[in-house]
Amino acid sequence: MSELSKCFYRATAGKTCRDLWHPEYASCWRYTFDVWKSIAPGSFKLFFPLLVLPPLIKDGVTRSYLVKQLVEYIQISFGTFVQTALALNIHCISSNTLGYLNYWWLMFWPISIAVAIGPELPPKLLRLQAITFFNMMTETMIKKSHIPVVQFLRTSKAFGTLLFMIFSSAIMSSLGTGVVKQFWLINPPPKVEEPSQDLKNCQHERTCQSYILDGMMKYASVGLILEFARAVLSKFPLLMKNRPAFWKHFFKLSRTRLGLFLSLHVGLYRGVCCLLKRHSSSFGQGAYQSLIAGFVSGIAYWVHPTYQLFTLAFSKAIEMTWEYWMKTGNVPSFVRQLDRLPFIKMAHVFSFGYLGHMYAFHHHLVPGFHIKAVDYCSKNLTVNMRRRLIGYILAVE
């Protein structure tokens, strides 16, 4: 048993779920009723950017697209609301069943069970949520790890950039084959049905300079729009109440580095693709072209080294490489059987449970978005629980 869990049991000895979770409610039934009645708005508030941002950066928005966005927004918001309510109720069930407050049943198991039995999301939304939380779990594990190489990774910008270049190379080579079709920050050169007879001519219609600059300008504008929208949405309540304070926070939150990263990433990728096409018959096309260009363009990570970009590239490299192997490789039968497991759902359940546990006991390591998500969706019930828990621990130290 770890020192932290021992401390938890000393601090909560004789305590009940009412002491920790709902001191204002005499019974768990009244607490349960209030949970289902009051916390729903939090989930809809959390995922509001999912409704607003995609139409802002999409070309040719149609009525059917907006309806689809609204339906998906309602599905993921409602599903998260039910998962949260179930988890908050399972806390009471577990403590009443066990007769005491259990270290792992405080957050990990209630959240994992709630996510497992909650409403089934459509595949697209399940993948989105699962990968997002898996990436945040990976970030938290990196921050928490005591392994020397991982500790070095946390502090070395050069090592982090090198790993991102490797991930980028794996991603772009998978996409460059045309076998794997998944989202990434940039796309490989489009396949043409009737390629030029001159193998050293690029397939894009304009000059190479125009092709590269167009991509850089477009991706820079996307990055700026995303940062602008993030800054506005994060401080939107201030816009209605205190505009001077809003603008102060807005300019503080607004960043240009994401736009610079995206611009350099696509510019380097397109530039290297053009160079290879014109000067190398061996590496100027197909997967080799994307492999080399993806590696070089990954150096753009140096200007914006964040956990979010790193973990996204890490998970996408694994996912795309695995998919390419499954579709083209001589795969052993036991690996084929392994591929049938619902990895997305498993990652969805485990990452939610792990991050919930870390929220309670290693709050400083958890990404800000997850803290915001827990606080919004639980209407601050969870943050109040954590404050009481800290008080109990300090009282016995």
Salt bridges, closest charged atoms under 4 A:
GLU3 OE2 - LYS6 NZ 3.79
ASP34 OD1 - LYS37 NZ 3.98
GLU72 OE2 - LYS124 NZ 3.36
GLU120 OE1 - LYS345 NZ 3.90
GLU139 OE2 - LYS143 NZ 2.90
ASP214 OD2 - ARG206 NH1 3.58
GLU227 OE1 - ARG230 NH2 3.15
GLU319 OE2 - ARG127 NH1 1.85
GLU319 OE1 - LYS316 NZ 3.69
GLU323 OE2 - LYS327 NZ 2.71
